[in-house]
């Protein structure tokens, strides 16, 4: 019964992290800004770190099953 929330949270974090990494890669590849008003390198770096962190949290949630 307690594994349901862990599965849901892990899935949400994994989907968000994966989508953020794909979105960031597409924006950088097309040389479009990742965030308005921020430098290209800084915003791409921050978005990549946030995506990897979300994937790591999702993996951690799956280990709690």
N, C-alpha and C positions, 0 to 999 in steps of 0.2 A: 504494500500500500504506500510506503514512503518512497518507493523508487519512481513513482509517477512524476512528482515534481522535479526530481533530478534529471529524468529523461527529457522532460519538457524544457527545463532551463538549459541543459546541454545542447539540445537541438536548436534552440533560439540563438544561443551564443555562437554555435558553429555556423549556422546559416548567416547570421549577421557578419561574423568575421570573414567568412568566405566571400560574401557579396561585397563587402567593403574592399577586400583585396583585389577582386576582379574589377570593380568600378575604378579604383585608384590606378590600376595598371592600364585600363583603357584610356583614362583621362591623360595619363603621362605619355602613353604611346602616341596619342593624337595631339600632343603638346597643348592641351587645354588646361586651364587652371583647375586645381583640385579644390581650392577654397578661394573665395574672392577676397582681395585685399591682403593676401599673405604671399610670401615668396614661394615659387614653384617647388624648390627643393625642400623647404621647411614643411610645407603643407603635405607634400607627398610622403616625407619621412614620418610625420606625425600620423597620417592616415594609415600607413603601412604598420607602424607600431601598434596602433589601436586595433587593427585587424588581426595581427598576430596575437595580441593579448586576448582578444575575444575568442579566438580559436583555442588558446591555452586554457581559458576559463571553461570553455565548453568541454574540452578533454578532461579537465579536472572534475567537472560535474559527472561525466560518464564513469570516472573511476570511483565515484561515491556510491555506485549501485550495489 
